């Protein structure tokens, strides 16, 4: 993977969603901070990117932005042993686990903005010639370096990871009106958008305020033959509901903290 991909590319997270279908009771955390294995979803995804060398993050904030800011602003001292001088407020790090060396830009993009508008509102903070865009609710072992290299090879404005997730439903094998077998949640036979993108800056010409990026902008790119598909056949788990979150936690603990999306050491 060329140095320019890991060292120069920014990774933009569209993480302003409310996650209403995932929350329960009095839980008002933003979706990005819902926990899998005791860590926020967004942390897992950032760890995956960092494993591939991508450590420059831009967070497009919306609902719960202060919660996300506070989590990362206090990230280091919550994990390390520290010494505090109460009179001066001076904080000294003593020792503790190695802290990730990430650069994070926190950009307020509006509490109710749709995804295309969030990206437009962050445009002034996206400086790399090409950049990656993703969400804070999909766990996968996508090879981001390979995705970026694919985008460069294709020479198009955009590329996305096309995935083959499991169907949420079982299928019936039917012959002459009789069920002959059950197929439990087979993989889909047609790829869907996996939510991992690489864009050139030209993409901003396709974005409109109030629009969902996943609808008209991507459709327009496809019509202009400017949207390439990187085929990812590995693990992919979208986290949309409480049930999905429970499944992710089960995978984390059943796999002894090494679930299929954990590519880092």
Long-range contacts (C-beta under 8 A, 24 or more apart in sequence): 1-52, 1-53, 1-145, 1-146, 1-148, 1-149, 2-149, 5-53, 5-54, 5-145, 5-148, 5-149, 6-52, 6-53, 6-54, 6-55, 6-145, 7-53, 8-128, 8-129, 9-54, 9-56, 9-128, 9-130, 9-131, 9-132, 9-148, 10-56, 10-57, 10-58, 10-126, 10-127, 10-128, 10-131, 10-132, 11-46, 11-49, 11-54, 11-56, 11-57, 11-58, 11-131, 11-132, 11-133, 11-134, 12-57, 12-58, 12-60, 12-119, 12-122, 12-126, 12-131, 12-132, 12-133, 12-134, 13-42, 13-45, 13-57, 13-58, 13-59, 13-60, 13-133, 13-134, 13-135, 13-136, 14-60, 14-115, 14-118, 14-119, 14-133, 14-134, 14-135, 14-136, 14-213, 15-42, 15-59, 15-60, 15-61, 15-62, 15-68, 15-135, 15-136, 16-60, 16-61, 16-62, 16-63, 16-65, 16-109, 16-110, 16-111, 16-113, 16-118, 17-62, 17-63, 17-135, 17-136, 17-137, 18-63, 18-64, 19-137, 21-240, 21-241, 21-242, 22-239, 22-240, 22-241, 22-242, 22-244, 22-245, 23-242, 24-242, 28-64, 29-64, 29-67, 30-62, 30-63, 30-64, 30-65, 30-67, 30-68, 31-136, 31-137, 31-239, 32-64, 32-68, 32-136, 32-137, 33-64, 33-67, 33-68, 33-71, 34-239, 34-245, 35-249, 36-139, 36-239, 36-245, 36-248, 36-249, 36-252, 37-249, 37-252, 37-253, 37-257, 37-259, 40-71, 41-136, 41-137, 41-139, 41-239, 42-68, 42-136, 44-139, 44-261, 44-262, 45-134, 45-136, 45-138, 45-139, 46-100, 46-102, 47-100, 47-262, 47-264, 48-140, 48-141, 48-142, 48-144, 48-261, 48-262, 48-263, 48-264, 49-132, 49-144, 50-100, 50-102, 50-264, 51-263, 51-264, 52-143, 52-144, 52-145, 52-263, 53-145, 54-132, 54-144, 55-100, 55-101, 55-102, 55-103, 56-102, 56-103, 56-128, 57-102, 57-103, 57-104, 57-105, 58-104, 58-105, 58-107, 58-122, 58-125, 58-126, 59-104, 59-105, 59-106, 59-107, 60-107, 60-109, 60-118, 60-119, 60-121, 60-122, 61-106, 61-107, 61-108, 61-109, 62-108, 62-109, 62-110, 62-111, 62-112, 62-113, 62-118, 63-111, 65-106, 65-108, 65-111, 68-106, 69-106, 72-104, 72-106, 75-99, 114-210, 114-211, 114-212, 114-213, 115-212, 115-213, 115-214, 116-207, 116-208, 116-209, 116-210, 116-211, 116-212, 116-213, 116-217, 117-207, 117-208, 117-209, 117-210, 117-211, 119-204, 119-207, 119-213, 120-204, 120-207, 120-209, 123-204, 126-201, 129-200, 129-201, 130-198, 130-199, 130-200, 130-201, 131-198, 131-199, 132-196, 132-197, 132-198, 132-199, 133-196, 133-197, 133-198, 133-199, 134-195, 134-196, 134-197, 135-195, 137-195, 137-238, 137-239, 137-240, 138-194, 138-195, 138-196, 138-236, 138-237, 138-238, 138-239, 139-235, 139-236, 139-237, 139-239, 139-248, 139-259, 139-261, 140-194, 140-196, 140-232, 140-234, 140-235, 140-236, 140-237, 140-261, 141-234, 141-235, 141-260, 141-261, 141-263, 142-194, 142-196, 142-232, 142-234, 142-236, 143-232, 144-196, 146-230, 147-196, 147-198, 147-230, 147-232, 148-198, 150-198, 150-228, 150-230, 151-198, 151-228, 151-230, 154-228, 156-225, 156-226, 156-227, 156-228, 157-199, 157-200, 157-202, 157-203, 157-206, 157-221, 157-224, 157-226, 157-227, 158-197, 158-198, 158-199, 158-200, 158-203, 158-218, 158-221, 158-226, 158-227, 158-228, 159-197, 159-198, 159-227, 159-228, 159-229, 159-230, 160-193, 160-194, 160-195, 160-196, 160-197, 160-198, 160-218, 160-227, 160-228, 160-229, 160-230, 161-193, 161-194, 161-195, 161-196, 161-197, 161-229, 161-230, 161-232, 162-191, 162-192, 162-193, 162-194, 162-229, 162-230, 162-231, 162-232, 163-191, 163-192, 163-193, 163-194, 163-232, 163-236, 164-188, 164-189, 164-191, 164-192, 164-233, 164-236, 165-192, 165-236, 165-237, 165-238, 191-229, 191-231, 193-218, 194-232, 194-236, 195-238, 196-232, 202-226, 234-260, 235-260, 235-261, 237-261
